[in-house]
Amino acid sequence: MESTVEEQAELVALLRERTGGLNWIQLAGAVLERGSAAAVRAQLVPDSLFGDDEYEARLEDARRDVRAWHADGLELWPIIDERYPARVRDIQEAPPLLFARGHRVDDDVAVSVVGSRKASEHGIRMAKSISDALVSMDVTVVAGLAAGIDTAAHETALSRGGRTVAVIGTGIHQCYPAANRRLQARIAEEGLLLSQFWPDAPPRQHNFPMRNAVMSGYGVATVVVEAGEHSGARIQARMAVHHGRAVILTDLVVNSTEWGKDLRDRPDVYVTSSIDDVTSVVRELVQRPAQLGAVLSQIVV
């Protein structure tokens, strides 16, 4: 079921209070287990005969903010909301709340396309070609709105009439880098913009690995086009392996980085040397659920 304004406000108040000293990821797990933010708080905070005026004030502030966010056209998806992406809910780092602007698609079949912010011309061409191929297969292109590879992937998907999702490392009212403000607005209009941070949150260094975890969770695979030894794409590739998601590395990444060499022999890590290689791997990954369903349907209980 879709969550109500009251349920969203209870979650916002819980996160602001940091009830029980739990961090956001721990609170996300608790809400998922207990079924609501109110149930989690009731478990963590003993009843008081005198009530809790401070929390009631915080809850009223949260109601006011939630209504204002809705009035601004934002959607709020608590982790127990049916609109929350199921694949993201499955990862250990699943955030308790997502802010969304744009068009949600049920069971969105998506692949992340990531890489260096300071990409080479060859890397940009590869990102465009990969994004173009994904669109031709009706696969959603996911990226993080960063300069370089991400920007090329988003722009190509839009120019080809495909679907793209931007998972950003700031609040949804912010834009980073500033040069991508128009691109961010277009994605919100034609695709989907997602953020796990408060709407006015500025860019902070620790936000981006958290954003990478959500990107990894959202898609069936991560394609790393071009990346350096300490690139954020390295973080996402390792997270994807941890999440049980496929990782597709170009031979450029494997030949130029130690982490790429380390990952190449891991299960569900593919090294590709052409766009056709990438397309072939993605096609196989997209078909896996149907193939598994066919096998399971033949099992006699």
C-alpha positions in Angstrom: 0.0 0.0 0.0 1.0 3.6 -0.5 1.9 5.3 2.7 -0.2 8.1 4.1 0.9 11.6 5.0 0.7 10.6 8.7 2.9 7.5 8.2 5.4 9.6 6.3 5.5 12.2 9.0 6.0 9.5 11.7 9.0 8.2 9.8 10.5 11.7 9.2 10.1 12.4 13.0 11.7 9.1 13.9 14.7 9.8 11.6 15.2 13.3 13.0 15.0 12.0 16.6 17.4 9.1 15.9 15.4 7.1 18.4 17.4 4.6 20.4 20.6 6.0 19.0 20.1 4.0 15.8 21.5 5.2 12.5 19.3 5.5 9.4 20.1 2.1 8.0 19.4 0.5 11.4 16.1 2.4 11.6 15.2 1.3 8.0 15.7 -2.3 9.1 13.6 -1.8 12.2 10.8 -0.1 10.3 10.8 -2.9 7.7 10.6 -5.5 10.5 8.0 -3.8 12.6 5.9 -2.5 9.8 5.7 1.2 10.7 7.8 4.0 12.2 5.2 4.4 15.0 5.7 0.7 16.0 9.4 1.1 16.1 9.2 4.2 18.3 6.7 2.4 20.6 9.2 -0.4 21.0 12.2 1.8 21.6 10.7 4.5 23.9 8.9 3.5 27.1 5.4 4.9 27.6 5.2 7.9 29.8 2.2 8.9 32.0 2.9 12.5 31.1 3.2 12.1 27.3 6.1 13.4 25.3 5.5 17.1 24.3 8.9 17.4 22.6 8.2 14.4 20.3 4.7 15.7 19.6 6.1 19.0 18.5 8.7 17.2 16.3 5.9 15.1 14.8 3.8 18.3 14.0 6.9 19.8 12.3 7.3 16.7 10.3 3.6 16.8 9.2 4.1 20.4 8.1 7.2 19.5 6.1 5.7 16.5 4.4 2.7 18.5 3.3 5.0 21.2 1.9 7.1 18.6 0.0 3.9 17.1 -1.5 2.8 20.6 -2.5 6.2 21.1 -4.2 5.5 18.0 -6.3 7.7 15.5 -4.4 6.8 12.0 -3.6 8.0 10.3 -0.4 8.5 6.6 -0.4 9.1 5.0 3.0 10.8 1.6 2.9 7.5 -0.1 3.5 5.7 1.8 0.8 4.7 -0.2 -2.3 6.3 2.5 -4.5 9.7 1.9 -2.9 11.9 0.0 -5.5 11.8 -3.6 -4.4 15.4 -4.2 -5.6 16.7 -1.3 -3.5 14.7 -2.7 -0.5 16.7 -5.9 -0.7 20.2 -4.4 -0.1 21.8 -4.0 3.3 22.2 -0.2 2.8 18.6 0.4 1.8 17.7 3.9 3.0 14.5 4.3 5.2 13.1 6.9 2.9 13.4 8.0 -0.8 12.4 11.3 -2.2 11.2 11.1 -5.9 10.3 13.4 -8.6 9.2 12.1 -12.0 7.7 8.9 -13.3 7.9 5.6 -11.5 7.8 2.3 -13.4 6.8 -1.0 -11.8 9.5 -3.6 -11.9 11.8 -1.2 -13.8 14.5 -3.2 -15.7 17.5 -1.0 -15.3 21.3 -1.0 -15.7 23.7 1.5 -14.1 26.2 3.2 -16.4 29.0 4.8 -14.3 32.6 6.0 -14.6 35.0 8.8 -14.4 33.9 12.4 -14.0 37.0 13.4 -16.0 36.4 10.9 -18.8 38.4 10.8 -22.0 36.8 11.3 -25.4 36.9 7.5 -25.9 35.2 6.9 -22.6 32.4 9.4 -23.5 31.9 7.7 -26.8 31.7 4.3 -25.1 29.2 5.6 -22.5 27.0 7.0 -25.3 27.1 3.8 -27.3 26.3 1.7 -24.2 23.4 3.9 -23.3 22.1 3.9 -26.9 22.3 0.0 -26.8 20.4 -0.2 -23.5 17.6 2.1 -24.8 17.3 -0.1 -27.9 16.6 -3.0 -25.5 14.0 -1.0 -23.5 16.4 -1.1 -20.5 16.4 2.0 -18.2 19.7 3.8 -18.0 20.6 4.6 -14.4 23.4 7.0 -13.5 24.3 9.5 -10.8 24.1 12.9 -12.7 27.9 13.4 -12.2 30.0 15.0 -14.9 31.6 12.8 -17.5 30.3 9.3 -18.0 27.1 9.8 -16.1 26.1 12.9 -18.0 26.8 11.2 -21.3 24.7 8.2 -20.3 21.7 10.4 -19.2 21.8 12.7 -22.2 22.0 9.8 -24.7 19.1 8.0 -23.1 17.0 11.1 -23.3 18.0 12.0 -26.9 17.1 8.5 -28.0 13.7 8.7 -26.3 14.6 6.1 -23.7 14.1 6.1 -19.9 16.7 7.3 -17.5 16.8 7.5 -13.7 19.2 9.8 -11.8 20.1 8.8 -8.3 21.7 11.9 -6.8 24.1 12.6 -4.0 22.3 15.8 -2.8 18.8 16.7 -1.7 16.3 16.8 -4.5 16.1 20.6 -4.3 19.8 20.9 -4.9 21.9 20.2 -8.0 25.5 18.9 -8.2 27.3 19.7 -10.4 25.5 23.0 -11.0 26.2 22.7 -14.7 23.7 19.8 -14.8 20.8 21.8 -13.5 18.9 21.7 -16.8 19.6 18.0 -17.2 18.3 17.3 -13.8 15.1 19.2 -14.5 14.7 17.3 -17.8 15.2 13.9 -16.1 12.6 14.8 -13.5 10.2 15.7 -16.3 10.8 12.8 -18.6 12.3 10.1 -16.3 12.8 9.8 -12.6 14.9 11.6 -10.0 15.7 9.9 -6.7 17.4 11.0 -3.5 17.8 9.5 -0.1 18.7 12.8 1.5 16.6 15.6 2.9 15.4 17.8 0.0 17.7 20.8 0.9 20.8 18.7 1.7 24.0 20.0 0.0 26.6 17.8 -1.6 28.9 16.1 1.0 31.7 13.7 0.3 30.1 10.8 2.3 26.8 11.2 0.4 28.1 9.8 -2.9 29.1 6.2 -1.7 25.6 6.1 -0.1 24.1 7.1 -3.5 26.2 4.5 -5.2 24.7 1.8 -3.0 21.2 2.8 -4.1 22.2 2.9 -7.8 23.7 -0.6 -7.5 20.5 -1.9 -5.8 18.2 -0.3 -8.3 19.5 -2.1 -11.4 20.2 -5.6 -12.5 23.8 -4.7 -13.3 26.4 -2.0 -13.2 28.5 -1.1 -16.2 31.8 0.6 -15.4 32.8 2.3 -18.6 36.0 4.1 -17.6 37.4 4.8 -14.2 40.5 5.6 -12.2 42.2 3.8 -9.4 40.2 5.8 -6.8 37.1 6.5 -8.7 33.6 6.4 -7.1 32.8 3.8 -9.8 35.2 1.4 -8.0 33.0 1.8 -4.9 29.8 1.0 -6.8 31.4 -2.0 -8.6 32.4 -3.5 -5.2 29.0 -2.8 -3.7 27.3 -4.5 -6.7 29.4 -7.6 -6.1 28.4 -7.5 -2.5 24.7 -7.1 -3.4 24.8 -10.0 -5.8 24.4 -7.8 -8.8 26.3 -8.4 -12.0 29.2 -6.1 -12.8 30.3 -5.4 -16.4 33.8 -4.0 -16.8 35.2 -2.7 -20.0 38.7 -4.0 -20.8 39.8 -0.4 -20.5 39.0 -0.5 -16.7 40.5 -3.9 -16.2 43.7 -3.0 -18.0 44.2 0.3 -16.2 43.2 -0.4 -12.6 44.3 -2.8 -9.9 40.7 -3.0 -8.5 39.5 -4.0 -12.0 42.0 -6.8 -12.2 41.0 -7.9 -8.6 37.3 -8.1 -9.6 37.5 -9.8 -13.0 37.5 -13.3 -11.6 34.6 -12.8 -9.2 31.2 -14.5 -9.8 29.0 -12.5 -12.1 31.7 -10.1 -13.1 32.1 -9.7 -16.9 34.9 -8.2 -18.9 33.9 -6.8 -22.2 35.8 -5.4 -25.2 33.0 -4.2 -27.4 29.5 -2.8 -27.3 28.2 -6.1 -28.7 29.8 -7.8 -25.6 28.0 -5.5 -23.3 24.7 -5.9 -25.1 25.0 -9.7 -25.0 25.6 -9.8 -21.3 22.8 -7.4 -20.5 20.4 -9.4 -22.7 21.3 -12.6 -20.7 20.8 -10.8 -17.4 17.4 -9.4 -18.4 16.3 -12.9 -19.4 17.4 -14.6 -16.2 14.2 -14.0 -14.2 12.0 -15.4 -16.9 14.3 -18.4 -17.3 14.3 -19.1 -13.6 10.5 -18.8 -13.5 10.2 -21.3 -16.3 12.4 -23.8 -14.4 10.5 -23.3 -11.1 7.2 -23.7 -12.9 8.3 -27.2 -13.9 9.1 -28.3 -10.4 6.5 -30.6 -9.0 5.9 -30.1 -5.3 
